[in-house]
Amino acid sequence: MLPRQAHRTILIWLSLVMAALGVVLIVQTLIGGGGVLSARLLIGAIFVAGGVVRAWVLARRARA
C-alpha cells in the first residue's frame, strides 16, 4: 500500500470513528434523560455530521 493510500484510508476510518462517537454521545444522552437541546446531544450531532461529511468528501475525492 502506498503512503498516500494508507493516509487516505486512515482518514476515512477516523472520520467514521468520529461519527460513531457522535452516535454514542446521542444515545447516552437520550438514555440518561437529557433534553432535546442539551449540550451533549448537540455535540453528538456535530460529531456525526462532521464525521460523515468528512468521510464522504474523502471518498469522493478518491474517485476523482
PDB file of N, CA, C, O and CB in Angstrom:
ATOM      1  N   MET A   1       0.844  -1.175   0.000  1.00  0.00           N
ATOM      2  CA  MET A   1       0.000   0.000   0.000  1.00  0.00           C
ATOM      3  C   MET A   1       0.892   1.242   0.000  1.00  0.00           C
ATOM      4  O   MET A   1       1.835   1.347   0.784  1.00  0.00           O
ATOM      5  CB  MET A   1      -0.961  -0.004   1.221  1.00  0.00           C
ATOM      6  N   LEU A   2       0.582   2.155  -0.873  1.00  0.00           N
ATOM      7  CA  LEU A   2       1.342   3.389  -0.972  1.00  0.00           C
ATOM      8  C   LEU A   2       1.039   4.293   0.220  1.00  0.00           C
ATOM      9  O   LEU A   2      -0.043   4.205   0.801  1.00  0.00           O
ATOM     10  CB  LEU A   2       1.028   4.111  -2.291  1.00  0.00           C
ATOM     11  N   PRO A   3       1.970   5.150   0.587  1.00  0.00           N
ATOM     12  CA  PRO A   3       1.738   6.045   1.727  1.00  0.00           C
ATOM     13  C   PRO A   3       0.494   6.916   1.557  1.00  0.00           C
ATOM     14  O   PRO A   3      -0.229   7.160   2.524  1.00  0.00           O
ATOM     15  CB  PRO A   3       2.946   6.932   1.937  1.00  0.00           C
ATOM     16  N   ARG A   4       0.243   7.379   0.352  1.00  0.00           N
ATOM     17  CA  ARG A   4      -0.932   8.225   0.115  1.00  0.00           C
ATOM     18  C   ARG A   4      -2.225   7.432   0.328  1.00  0.00           C
ATOM     19  O   ARG A   4      -3.189   7.946   0.895  1.00  0.00           O
ATOM     20  CB  ARG A   4      -0.896   8.810  -1.316  1.00  0.00           C
ATOM     21  N   GLN A   5      -2.239   6.178  -0.131  1.00  0.00           N
ATOM     22  CA  GLN A   5      -3.417   5.330   0.071  1.00  0.00           C
ATOM     23  C   GLN A   5      -3.619   5.025   1.547  1.00  0.00           C
ATOM     24  O   GLN A   5      -4.750   5.018   2.033  1.00  0.00           O
ATOM     25  CB  GLN A   5      -3.285   4.025  -0.722  1.00  0.00           C
ATOM     26  N   ALA A   6      -2.527   4.771   2.261  1.00  0.00           N
ATOM     27  CA  ALA A   6      -2.618   4.494   3.695  1.00  0.00           C
ATOM     28  C   ALA A   6      -3.151   5.715   4.434  1.00  0.00           C
ATOM     29  O   ALA A   6      -3.986   5.587   5.329  1.00  0.00           O
ATOM     30  CB  ALA A   6      -1.242   4.082   4.261  1.00  0.00           C
ATOM     31  N   HIS A   7      -2.675   6.887   4.064  1.00  0.00           N
ATOM     32  CA  HIS A   7      -3.130   8.126   4.690  1.00  0.00           C
ATOM     33  C   HIS A   7      -4.627   8.323   4.469  1.00  0.00           C
ATOM     34  O   HIS A   7      -5.357   8.650   5.404  1.00  0.00           O
ATOM     35  CB  HIS A   7      -2.348   9.329   4.137  1.00  0.00           C
ATOM     36  N   ARG A   8      -5.076   8.127   3.252  1.00  0.00           N
ATOM     37  CA  ARG A   8      -6.493   8.305   2.919  1.00  0.00           C
ATOM     38  C   ARG A   8      -7.349   7.293   3.672  1.00  0.00           C
ATOM     39  O   ARG A   8      -8.417   7.641   4.175  1.00  0.00           O
ATOM     40  CB  ARG A   8      -6.717   8.165   1.399  1.00  0.00           C
ATOM     41  N   THR A   9      -6.889   6.037   3.756  1.00  0.00           N
ATOM     42  CA  THR A   9      -7.632   5.000   4.462  1.00  0.00           C
ATOM     43  C   THR A   9      -7.754   5.335   5.944  1.00  0.00           C
ATOM     44  O   THR A   9      -8.825   5.191   6.533  1.00  0.00           O
ATOM     45  CB  THR A   9      -6.955   3.638   4.280  1.00  0.00           C
ATOM     46  N   ILE A  10      -6.661   5.779   6.540  1.00  0.00           N
ATOM     47  CA  ILE A  10      -6.692   6.148   7.953  1.00  0.00           C
ATOM     48  C   ILE A  10      -7.634   7.321   8.190  1.00  0.00           C
ATOM     49  O   ILE A  10      -8.368   7.330   9.177  1.00  0.00           O
ATOM     50  CB  ILE A  10      -5.285   6.494   8.447  1.00  0.00           C
ATOM     51  N   LEU A  11      -7.624   8.308   7.303  1.00  0.00           N
ATOM     52  CA  LEU A  11      -8.516   9.455   7.454  1.00  0.00           C
ATOM     53  C   LEU A  11      -9.984   9.050   7.360  1.00  0.00           C
ATOM     54  O   LEU A  11     -10.819   9.560   8.106  1.00  0.00           O
ATOM     55  CB  LEU A  11      -8.201  10.504   6.400  1.00  0.00           C
ATOM     56  N   ILE A  12     -10.297   8.142   6.450  1.00  0.00           N
ATOM     57  CA  ILE A  12     -11.685   7.685   6.331  1.00  0.00           C
ATOM     58  C   ILE A  12     -12.099   6.941   7.588  1.00  0.00           C
ATOM     59  O   ILE A  12     -13.204   7.144   8.091  1.00  0.00           O
ATOM     60  CB  ILE A  12     -11.864   6.783   5.093  1.00  0.00           C
ATOM     61  N   TRP A  13     -11.219   6.074   8.109  1.00  0.00           N
ATOM     62  CA  TRP A  13     -11.539   5.341   9.341  1.00  0.00           C
ATOM     63  C   TRP A  13     -11.728   6.293  10.515  1.00  0.00           C
ATOM     64  O   TRP A  13     -12.656   6.122  11.305  1.00  0.00           O
ATOM     65  CB  TRP A  13     -10.434   4.326   9.665  1.00  0.00           C
ATOM     66  N   LEU A  14     -10.866   7.286  10.639  1.00  0.00           N
ATOM     67  CA  LEU A  14     -11.004   8.254  11.731  1.00  0.00           C
ATOM     68  C   LEU A  14     -12.304   9.051  11.605  1.00  0.00           C
ATOM     69  O   LEU A  14     -12.923   9.391  12.613  1.00  0.00           O
ATOM     70  CB  LEU A  14      -9.803   9.210  11.751  1.00  0.00           C
ATOM     71  N   SER A  15     -12.706   9.341  10.403  1.00  0.00           N
ATOM     72  CA  SER A  15     -13.971  10.040  10.191  1.00  0.00           C
ATOM     73  C   SER A  15     -15.146   9.180  10.641  1.00  0.00           C
ATOM     74  O   SER A  15     -16.085   9.677  11.263  1.00  0.00           O
ATOM     75  CB  SER A  15     -14.131  10.426   8.714  1.00  0.00           C
ATOM     76  N   LEU A  16     -15.091   7.899  10.328  1.00  0.00           N
ATOM     77  CA  LEU A  16     -16.167   7.002  10.734  1.00  0.00           C
ATOM     78  C   LEU A  16     -16.174   6.798  12.252  1.00  0.00           C
ATOM     79  O   LEU A  16     -17.238   6.672  12.856  1.00  0.00           O
ATOM     80  CB  LEU A  16     -16.031   5.654  10.020  1.00  0.00           C
ATOM     81  N   VAL A  17     -14.996   6.766  12.862  1.00  0.00           N
ATOM     82  CA  VAL A  17     -14.918   6.663  14.328  1.00  0.00           C
ATOM     83  C   VAL A  17     -15.513   7.923  14.962  1.00  0.00           C
ATOM     84  O   VAL A  17     -16.212   7.843  15.972  1.00  0.00           O
ATOM     85  CB  VAL A  17     -13.437   6.461  14.796  1.00  0.00           C
ATOM     86  N   MET A  18     -15.238   9.069  14.373  1.00  0.00           N
ATOM     87  CA  MET A  18     -15.790  10.325  14.868  1.00  0.00           C
ATOM     88  C   MET A  18     -17.326  10.304  14.808  1.00  0.00           C
ATOM     89  O   MET A  18     -17.991  10.744  15.745  1.00  0.00           O
ATOM     90  CB  MET A  18     -15.235  11.512  14.052  1.00  0.00           C
ATOM     91  N   ALA A  19     -17.876   9.798  13.713  1.00  0.00           N
ATOM     92  CA  ALA A  19     -19.326   9.696  13.582  1.00  0.00           C
ATOM     93  C   ALA A  19     -19.889   8.708  14.600  1.00  0.00           C
ATOM     94  O   ALA A  19     -20.948   8.950  15.178  1.00  0.00           O
ATOM     95  CB  ALA A  19     -19.710   9.268  12.156  1.00  0.00           C
ATOM     96  N   ALA A  20     -19.192   7.606  14.821  1.00  0.00           N
ATOM     97  CA  ALA A  20     -19.650   6.613  15.800  1.00  0.00           C
ATOM     98  C   ALA A  20     -19.637   7.189  17.211  1.00  0.00           C
ATOM     99  O   ALA A  20     -20.550   6.921  17.992  1.00  0.00           O
ATOM    100  CB  ALA A  20     -18.774   5.354  15.741  1.00  0.00           C
ATOM    101  N   LEU A  21     -18.624   7.971  17.548  1.00  0.00           N
ATOM    102  CA  LEU A  21     -18.592   8.619  18.859  1.00  0.00           C
ATOM    103  C   LEU A  21     -19.760   9.585  19.024  1.00  0.00           C
ATOM    104  O   LEU A  21     -20.327   9.709  20.110  1.00  0.00           O
ATOM    105  CB  LEU A  21     -17.267   9.361  19.055  1.00  0.00           C
ATOM    106  N   GLY A  22     -20.106  10.253  17.959  1.00  0.00           N
ATOM    107  CA  GLY A  22     -21.274  11.139  18.000  1.00  0.00           C
ATOM    108  C   GLY A  22     -22.551  10.371  18.273  1.00  0.00           C
ATOM    109  O   GLY A  22     -23.395  10.819  19.049  1.00  0.00           O
ATOM    110  N   VAL A  23     -22.699   9.218  17.641  1.00  0.00           N
ATOM    111  CA  VAL A  23     -23.884   8.384  17.883  1.00  0.00           C
ATOM    112  C   VAL A  23     -23.917   7.929  19.333  1.00  0.00           C
ATOM    113  O   VAL A  23     -24.974   7.929  19.963  1.00  0.00           O
ATOM    114  CB  VAL A  23     -23.899   7.158  16.936  1.00  0.00           C
ATOM    115  N   VAL A  24     -22.764   7.540  19.866  1.00  0.00           N
ATOM    116  CA  VAL A  24     -22.692   7.110  21.270  1.00  0.00           C
ATOM    117  C   VAL A  24     -23.096   8.257  22.198  1.00  0.00           C
ATOM    118  O   VAL A  24     -23.841   8.042  23.154  1.00  0.00           O
ATOM    119  CB  VAL A  24     -21.262   6.613  21.618  1.00  0.00           C
ATOM    120  N   LEU A  25     -22.619   9.458  21.930  1.00  0.00           N
ATOM    121  CA  LEU A  25     -22.997  10.612  22.743  1.00  0.00           C
ATOM    122  C   LEU A  25     -24.504  10.852  22.707  1.00  0.00           C
ATOM    123  O   LEU A  25     -25.123  11.125  23.735  1.00  0.00           O
ATOM    124  CB  LEU A  25     -22.259  11.860  22.263  1.00  0.00           C
ATOM    125  N   ILE A  26     -25.080  10.749  21.525  1.00  0.00           N
ATOM    126  CA  ILE A  26     -26.524  10.964  21.385  1.00  0.00           C
ATOM    127  C   ILE A  26     -27.305   9.907  22.155  1.00  0.00           C
ATOM    128  O   ILE A  26     -28.242  10.231  22.884  1.00  0.00           O
ATOM    129  CB  ILE A  26     -26.932  10.945  19.902  1.00  0.00           C
ATOM    130  N   VAL A  27     -26.921   8.647  21.995  1.00  0.00           N
ATOM    131  CA  VAL A  27     -27.638   7.555  22.667  1.00  0.00           C
ATOM    132  C   VAL A  27     -27.506   7.679  24.180  1.00  0.00           C
ATOM    133  O   VAL A  27     -28.496   7.528  24.895  1.00  0.00           O
ATOM    134  CB  VAL A  27     -27.106   6.185  22.199  1.00  0.00           C
ATOM    135  N   GLN A  28     -26.309   7.949  24.678  1.00  0.00           N
ATOM    136  CA  GLN A  28     -26.115   8.092  26.118  1.00  0.00           C
ATOM    137  C   GLN A  28     -26.928   9.259  26.671  1.00  0.00           C
ATOM    138  O   GLN A  28     -27.483   9.167  27.766  1.00  0.00           O
ATOM    139  CB  GLN A  28     -24.633   8.288  26.438  1.00  0.00           C
ATOM    140  N   THR A  29     -26.997  10.332  25.931  1.00  0.00           N
ATOM    141  CA  THR A  29     -27.761  11.490  26.379  1.00  0.00           C
ATOM    142  C   THR A  29     -29.246  11.172  26.452  1.00  0.00           C
ATOM    143  O   THR A  29     -29.916  11.526  27.423  1.00  0.00           O
ATOM    144  CB  THR A  29     -27.525  12.676  25.450  1.00  0.00           C
ATOM    145  N   LEU A  30     -29.754  10.509  25.435  1.00  0.00           N
ATOM    146  CA  LEU A  30     -31.179  10.188  25.420  1.00  0.00           C
ATOM    147  C   LEU A  30     -31.537   9.143  26.468  1.00  0.00           C
ATOM    148  O   LEU A  30     -32.603   9.225  27.079  1.00  0.00           O
ATOM    149  CB  LEU A  30     -31.589   9.698  24.044  1.00  0.00           C
ATOM    150  N   ILE A  31     -30.666   8.165  26.684  1.00  0.00           N
ATOM    151  CA  ILE A  31     -30.919   7.156  27.715  1.00  0.00           C
ATOM    152  C   ILE A  31     -30.845   7.788  29.100  1.00  0.00           C
ATOM    153  O   ILE A  31     -31.620   7.430  29.987  1.00  0.00           O
ATOM    154  CB  ILE A  31     -29.909   5.992  27.601  1.00  0.00           C
ATOM    155  N   GLY A  32     -29.926   8.717  29.289  1.00  0.00           N
ATOM    156  CA  GLY A  32     -29.758   9.368  30.584  1.00  0.00           C
ATOM    157  C   GLY A  32     -30.803  10.422  30.876  1.00  0.00           C
ATOM    158  O   GLY A  32     -30.761  11.046  31.936  1.00  0.00           O
ATOM    159  N   GLY A  33     -31.719  10.636  29.987  1.00  0.00           N
ATOM    160  CA  GLY A  33     -32.796  11.592  30.225  1.00  0.00           C
ATOM    161  C   GLY A  33     -32.458  13.013  29.840  1.00  0.00           C
ATOM    162  O   GLY A  33     -33.107  13.949  30.307  1.00  0.00           O
ATOM    163  N   GLY A  34     -31.460  13.194  29.001  1.00  0.00           N
ATOM    164  CA  GLY A  34     -31.094  14.536  28.553  1.00  0.00           C
ATOM    165  C   GLY A  34     -32.162  15.123  27.648  1.00  0.00           C
ATOM    166  O   GLY A  34     -32.855  14.395  26.938  1.00  0.00           O
ATOM    167  N   GLY A  35     -32.288  16.407  27.676  1.00  0.00           N
ATOM    168  CA  GLY A  35     -33.275  17.084  26.846  1.00  0.00           C
ATOM    169  C   GLY A  35     -32.838  17.163  25.396  1.00  0.00           C
ATOM    170  O   GLY A  35     -31.698  16.860  25.043  1.00  0.00           O
ATOM    171  N   VAL A  36     -33.778  17.580  24.574  1.00  0.00           N
ATOM    172  CA  VAL A  36     -33.522  17.660  23.139  1.00  0.00           C
ATOM    173  C   VAL A  36     -32.470  18.723  22.825  1.00  0.00           C
ATOM    174  O   VAL A  36     -31.727  18.592  21.852  1.00  0.00           O
ATOM    175  CB  VAL A  36     -34.819  17.963  22.383  1.00  0.00           C
ATOM    176  N   LEU A  37     -32.403  19.759  23.633  1.00  0.00           N
ATOM    177  CA  LEU A  37     -31.444  20.831  23.386  1.00  0.00           C
ATOM    178  C   LEU A  37     -30.259  20.787  24.345  1.00  0.00           C
ATOM    179  O   LEU A  37     -29.617  21.810  24.588  1.00  0.00           O
ATOM    180  CB  LEU A  37     -32.133  22.172  23.491  1.00  0.00           C
ATOM    181  N   SER A  38     -29.969  19.618  24.887  1.00  0.00           N
ATOM    182  CA  SER A  38     -28.822  19.518  25.792  1.00  0.00           C
ATOM    183  C   SER A  38     -27.524  19.657  24.995  1.00  0.00           C
ATOM    184  O   SER A  38     -27.471  19.352  23.803  1.00  0.00           O
ATOM    185  CB  SER A  38     -28.846  18.170  26.569  1.00  0.00           C
ATOM    186  N   ALA A  39     -26.491  20.119  25.674  1.00  0.00           N
ATOM    187  CA  ALA A  39     -25.209  20.358  25.007  1.00  0.00           C
ATOM    188  C   ALA A  39     -24.622  19.056  24.467  1.00  0.00           C
ATOM    189  O   ALA A  39     -24.061  19.041  23.371  1.00  0.00           O
ATOM    190  CB  ALA A  39     -24.217  21.021  25.975  1.00  0.00           C
ATOM    191  N   ARG A  40     -24.745  17.960  25.225  1.00  0.00           N
ATOM    192  CA  ARG A  40     -24.191  16.676  24.776  1.00  0.00           C
ATOM    193  C   ARG A  40     -24.857  16.194  23.500  1.00  0.00           C
ATOM    194  O   ARG A  40     -24.198  15.647  22.616  1.00  0.00           O
ATOM    195  CB  ARG A  40     -24.343  15.621  25.864  1.00  0.00           C
ATOM    196  N   LEU A  41     -26.144  16.394  23.406  1.00  0.00           N
ATOM    197  CA  LEU A  41     -26.868  15.965  22.209  1.00  0.00           C
ATOM    198  C   LEU A  41     -26.418  16.777  20.995  1.00  0.00           C
ATOM    199  O   LEU A  41     -26.218  16.229  19.912  1.00  0.00           O
ATOM    200  CB  LEU A  41     -28.393  16.108  22.416  1.00  0.00           C
ATOM    201  N   LEU A  42     -26.264  18.070  21.183  1.00  0.00           N
ATOM    202  CA  LEU A  42     -25.823  18.917  20.077  1.00  0.00           C
ATOM    203  C   LEU A  42     -24.389  18.590  19.658  1.00  0.00           C
ATOM    204  O   LEU A  42     -24.081  18.563  18.467  1.00  0.00           O
ATOM    205  CB  LEU A  42     -25.931  20.392  20.467  1.00  0.00           C
ATOM    206  N   ILE A  43     -23.517  18.344  20.632  1.00  0.00           N
ATOM    207  CA  ILE A  43     -22.137  17.971  20.309  1.00  0.00           C
ATOM    208  C   ILE A  43     -22.115  16.633  19.568  1.00  0.00           C
ATOM    209  O   ILE A  43     -21.360  16.463  18.611  1.00  0.00           O
ATOM    210  CB  ILE A  43     -21.274  17.890  21.597  1.00  0.00           C
ATOM    211  N   GLY A  44     -22.944  15.687  20.011  1.00  0.00           N
ATOM    212  CA  GLY A  44     -23.033  14.401  19.325  1.00  0.00           C
ATOM    213  C   GLY A  44     -23.478  14.560  17.878  1.00  0.00           C
ATOM    214  O   GLY A  44     -22.939  13.917  16.978  1.00  0.00           O
ATOM    215  N   ALA A  45     -24.467  15.423  17.662  1.00  0.00           N
ATOM    216  CA  ALA A  45     -24.953  15.658  16.298  1.00  0.00           C
ATOM    217  C   ALA A  45     -23.866  16.294  15.436  1.00  0.00           C
ATOM    218  O   ALA A  45     -23.735  15.968  14.256  1.00  0.00           O
ATOM    219  CB  ALA A  45     -26.205  16.555  16.319  1.00  0.00           C
ATOM    220  N   ILE A  46     -23.089  17.198  16.024  1.00  0.00           N
ATOM    221  CA  ILE A  46     -21.994  17.831  15.282  1.00  0.00           C
ATOM    222  C   ILE A  46     -20.925  16.803  14.929  1.00  0.00           C
ATOM    223  O   ILE A  46     -20.380  16.827  13.825  1.00  0.00           O
ATOM    224  CB  ILE A  46     -21.375  18.984  16.101  1.00  0.00           C
ATOM    225  N   PHE A  47     -20.620  15.891  15.867  1.00  0.00           N
ATOM    226  CA  PHE A  47     -19.639  14.839  15.590  1.00  0.00           C
ATOM    227  C   PHE A  47     -20.116  13.939  14.449  1.00  0.00           C
ATOM    228  O   PHE A  47     -19.345  13.602  13.550  1.00  0.00           O
ATOM    229  CB  PHE A  47     -19.378  14.000  16.856  1.00  0.00           C
ATOM    230  N   VAL A  48     -21.385  13.555  14.495  1.00  0.00           N
ATOM    231  CA  VAL A  48     -21.922  12.688  13.444  1.00  0.00           C
ATOM    232  C   VAL A  48     -21.850  13.401  12.095  1.00  0.00           C
ATOM    233  O   VAL A  48     -21.368  12.839  11.112  1.00  0.00           O
ATOM    234  CB  VAL A  48     -23.384  12.275  13.763  1.00  0.00           C
ATOM    235  N   ALA A  49     -22.327  14.626  12.057  1.00  0.00           N
ATOM    236  CA  ALA A  49     -22.329  15.365  10.796  1.00  0.00           C
ATOM    237  C   ALA A  49     -20.907  15.576  10.280  1.00  0.00           C
ATOM    238  O   ALA A  49     -20.639  15.378   9.095  1.00  0.00           O
ATOM    239  CB  ALA A  49     -23.033  16.716  10.972  1.00  0.00           C
ATOM    240  N   GLY A  50     -20.004  15.973  11.159  1.00  0.00           N
ATOM    241  CA  GLY A  50     -18.622  16.206  10.743  1.00  0.00           C
ATOM    242  C   GLY A  50     -17.949  14.946  10.232  1.00  0.00           C
ATOM    243  O   GLY A  50     -17.258  14.977   9.215  1.00  0.00           O
ATOM    244  N   GLY A  51     -18.147  13.836  10.933  1.00  0.00           N
ATOM    245  CA  GLY A  51     -17.530  12.576  10.521  1.00  0.00           C
ATOM    246  C   GLY A  51     -18.064  12.068   9.194  1.00  0.00           C
ATOM    247  O   GLY A  51     -17.302  11.621   8.337  1.00  0.00           O
ATOM    248  N   VAL A  52     -19.378  12.140   9.031  1.00  0.00           N
ATOM    249  CA  VAL A  52     -19.989  11.648   7.795  1.00  0.00           C
ATOM    250  C   VAL A  52     -19.589  12.519   6.606  1.00  0.00           C
ATOM    251  O   VAL A  52     -19.244  12.000   5.544  1.00  0.00           O
ATOM    252  CB  VAL A  52     -21.522  11.609   7.932  1.00  0.00           C
ATOM    253  N   VAL A  53     -19.634  13.826   6.779  1.00  0.00           N
ATOM    254  CA  VAL A  53     -19.277  14.723   5.676  1.00  0.00           C
ATOM    255  C   VAL A  53     -17.807  14.562   5.311  1.00  0.00           C
ATOM    256  O   VAL A  53     -17.453  14.554   4.132  1.00  0.00           O
ATOM    257  CB  VAL A  53     -19.576  16.188   6.048  1.00  0.00           C
ATOM    258  N   ARG A  54     -16.955  14.435   6.318  1.00  0.00           N
ATOM    259  CA  ARG A  54     -15.524  14.276   6.038  1.00  0.00           C
ATOM    260  C   ARG A  54     -15.249  12.971   5.288  1.00  0.00           C
ATOM    261  O   ARG A  54     -14.473  12.961   4.333  1.00  0.00           O
ATOM    262  CB  ARG A  54     -14.716  14.311   7.347  1.00  0.00           C
ATOM    263  N   ALA A  55     -15.874  11.879   5.710  1.00  0.00           N
ATOM    264  CA  ALA A  55     -15.689  10.600   5.018  1.00  0.00           C
ATOM    265  C   ALA A  55     -16.225  10.680   3.594  1.00  0.00           C
ATOM    266  O   ALA A  55     -15.615  10.142   2.670  1.00  0.00           O
ATOM    267  CB  ALA A  55     -16.388   9.461   5.787  1.00  0.00           C
ATOM    268  N   TRP A  56     -17.358  11.346   3.412  1.00  0.00           N
ATOM    269  CA  TRP A  56     -17.955  11.485   2.084  1.00  0.00           C
ATOM    270  C   TRP A  56     -17.035  12.286   1.158  1.00  0.00           C
ATOM    271  O   TRP A  56     -16.827  11.910   0.005  1.00  0.00           O
ATOM    272  CB  TRP A  56     -19.338  12.165   2.184  1.00  0.00           C
ATOM    273  N   VAL A  57     -16.488  13.389   1.670  1.00  0.00           N
ATOM    274  CA  VAL A  57     -15.599  14.217   0.853  1.00  0.00           C
ATOM    275  C   VAL A  57     -14.335  13.436   0.487  1.00  0.00           C
ATOM    276  O   VAL A  57     -13.889  13.484  -0.659  1.00  0.00           O
ATOM    277  CB  VAL A  57     -15.229  15.522   1.600  1.00  0.00           C
ATOM    278  N   LEU A  58     -13.760  12.722   1.447  1.00  0.00           N
ATOM    279  CA  LEU A  58     -12.557  11.936   1.163  1.00  0.00           C
ATOM    280  C   LEU A  58     -12.831  10.832   0.154  1.00  0.00           C
ATOM    281  O   LEU A  58     -12.020  10.595  -0.741  1.00  0.00           O
ATOM    282  CB  LEU A  58     -12.005  11.334   2.448  1.00  0.00           C
ATOM    283  N   ALA A  59     -13.966  10.156   0.289  1.00  0.00           N
ATOM    284  CA  ALA A  59     -14.294   9.085  -0.649  1.00  0.00           C
ATOM    285  C   ALA A  59     -14.564   9.655  -2.042  1.00  0.00           C
ATOM    286  O   ALA A  59     -14.192   9.052  -3.048  1.00  0.00           O
ATOM    287  CB  ALA A  59     -15.515   8.288  -0.151  1.00  0.00           C
ATOM    288  N   ARG A  60     -15.202  10.800  -2.091  1.00  0.00           N
ATOM    289  CA  ARG A  60     -15.498  11.422  -3.382  1.00  0.00           C
ATOM    290  C   ARG A  60     -14.213  11.920  -4.052  1.00  0.00           C
ATOM    291  O   ARG A  60     -14.058  11.822  -5.269  1.00  0.00           O
ATOM    292  CB  ARG A  60     -16.492  12.588  -3.202  1.00  0.00           C
ATOM    293  N   ARG A  61     -13.303  12.451  -3.243  1.00  0.00           N
ATOM    294  CA  ARG A  61     -12.042  12.926  -3.785  1.00  0.00           C
ATOM    295  C   ARG A  61     -11.189  11.770  -4.299  1.00  0.00           C
ATOM    296  O   ARG A  61     -10.412  11.935  -5.239  1.00  0.00           O
ATOM    297  CB  ARG A  61     -11.279  13.712  -2.729  1.00  0.00           C
ATOM    298  N   ALA A  62     -11.338  10.595  -3.678  1.00  0.00           N
ATOM    299  CA  ALA A  62     -10.564   9.419  -4.091  1.00  0.00           C
ATOM    300  C   ALA A  62     -10.987   8.961  -5.489  1.00  0.00           C
ATOM    301  O   ALA A  62     -10.167   8.453  -6.254  1.00  0.00           O
ATOM    302  CB  ALA A  62     -10.743   8.266  -3.073  1.00  0.00           C
ATOM    303  N   ARG A  63     -12.260   9.142  -5.817  1.00  0.00           N
ATOM    304  CA  ARG A  63     -12.749   8.725  -7.140  1.00  0.00           C
ATOM    305  C   ARG A  63     -12.300   9.677  -8.237  1.00  0.00           C
ATOM    306  O   ARG A  63     -12.185   9.276  -9.395  1.00  0.00           O
ATOM    307  CB  ARG A  63     -14.269   8.632  -7.136  1.00  0.00           C
ATOM    308  N   ALA A  64     -12.049  10.917  -7.890  1.00  0.00           N
ATOM    309  CA  ALA A  64     -11.694  11.928  -8.906  1.00  0.00           C
ATOM    310  C   ALA A  64     -10.252  11.816  -9.346  1.00  0.00           C
ATOM    311  O   ALA A  64      -9.802  12.590 -10.191  1.00  0.00           O
ATOM    312  CB  ALA A  64     -11.947  13.325  -8.373  1.00  0.00           C
TER     313      ALA A  64
END
